[in-house]
Amino acid sequence: MTDQPRPGARNLITDVAGFRVGNAQDAAIKTGATVLVADAPFTAGIHVMGGAPGTRETDLLAPDKTVEQIDALVLSGGSAFGLDAASGVADALRAQGRGFAVGDQLVPIVPGAILFDLINGGDKDWADNPYKRLGAEALAQAAADFDLGSVGAGTGATTANFKGGLGSASVTLPSGHTVGALVAVNALGSAVVGEGPHFWAGPFEQGGEFGGRGVAASYPEPHLPPTKLAAHANTTIGIIATDATLTQAQCARLATAAHDGYARALFPSHTPMDGDLIFAAASGAKPLENPIVDTLYLGHAAATCMARAIARAVFHASPAMGDLQPCWSDRHG
């Protein structure tokens, strides 16, 4: 038992033991893919709240479906083209001897989601869809340590006023369970109050993890969205992972609760032009002592971790040739 919640040693989703993350990107295209994989198949769920989602194999995450565990989760740029990243991951996992056994065949189960980064200044005039390659490359890079910011699925991400990116955060609860968030922030809305430097997620910051600027002294009219809503920036896609033993239904509830993190960190969130969604993944290593109370605490921690991860994504974004937007660090770093 721990006395107080605290970030994990890495402050990454991989503080949840057994999970690894890999990133691959193409600087010329300004896009990439991110893979979450575990040492063994894991239980997962999903909740979609945006109006324009793009997904693969998400129907089978419902609690009434036959296959109860999956092999990996994929986040990718590229809009509908990016769904092919999961194909690259599935091929590579099959070559490793992983997948759902059907007779003498193995079928890796790899749900995925995409964000729209097709008009972010990169060269999209490809002859062959690059995302299958990027998915396989990301899986090959899967490790406990990984970079944040302009990497993986967050490479070409944007928000209303600054570059987006890939973010992550974690917390270990008094129950001993660990929760981690991973998110590619490509929101129609803004992660900062006005033009910054303060993040909407400021009240939840741990140890200066996104600049230590605290909370803003004043806030804009709350009933109206920011005026600089960029049409080219939409969809935030994320994953919540935990070592708790959860069913598919409980994973879906965890993903639903984690969406509060989007609402706390992005203004506005869940718009008709965003495909906002969250996967939840559970390794099952630590049973719940009190399922009702424990799942409440896990959901609350998931939302807070997700808000922190969103701010970290924007905080760590780095400039690149051809960018259409500045980085937070360009103005406030």
C-alpha positions, 0 to 999 in steps of 0.5 A: 500500500502507498500513502499518497498517489504518486507518478510512477518512476518514468511518469509514462504509461509503461509504469504499468508493468508489462506494457511497452510503447513504440513510435515511428515517424516520417519527417517529410510526411509529418506523420507517424504511428504509435503502438502499445503492446504487452508481454501477453494478450490483455483485456481492452475496451473503448469509448468514443465521444467525438463526432468524427472517429476513425477506427479498426476492430473496435466492435470486438471490444464490446463485452458481448463479443467472443474474443476477450483479449487483444495483442496490441493497440495502435494510434496513427496519423493519416486519417483513413489511410492510417488505419493500415498501420494496424495491418503492419503491426498484425503482420509483425506479431504473426511473424513473432508467433502471436495471435488468437489461435484458430485451428493452425492459424494465428490471428493477431487482434490489433484494434486501432484509431487514427487522427487527421493530419493530412494538411499539416504542411507535410508531403502527402504525395506518396506512391504507396501508403506508408502506414503499414510500414510505420506500424511495423517500425513502431512495434519494432521500437516498443520499449519501456522508455520512449520520447514525448512530443513530436514523435509517433502518432503525434508527429504532425499533430496540431491544436487550435494555436500550437503544435500538438504531440504525443503525451503520457503520464502515470500514477500509483494509487494507495490500493497499489494499482498503477494507471497510465495514460498515452495520448496523441493530441491533435485537437480542434480546441486548445490545451492552453488558456488563451495563448498560454503559457498556462495549461487548462490541465494546470491544477493537476500538474505533478512536479513541474511535468509541463513547465510548472506555470500553475494556473491562469490568473484569468480565463476567457468567456467559458460559453464560447470556444476559442476564436482560432479554431483551425479546420486542419486540427482534429481528433485526440486519440488515447489509451489508459492502461492499468495493472488491475484485473478488469473485465471488458465492461470495466475497461469500457467504463474506465475509458469512459471516465478517462474522457473527463481528462479530455474535457479538463485539458482541451477547450473545447473537446469532443466536438463534431469535427473531432474523432475523440476516443479512448481505449482502456487496457488492463493487464490483470496483474492485480485483482480488485479488493473492492470492485465498486470503490476500486473502479471509481478510484481507477476511473478518477485517476485515469481522467487526471492522468489523461489531462496531465498527458495532454498537457505534456504532449503540447509541452514537449512538441518540437519545431520542424521544417514546414510547420504551420504552427509554433510550438508551446516552447517557441513562445513560452519555453 
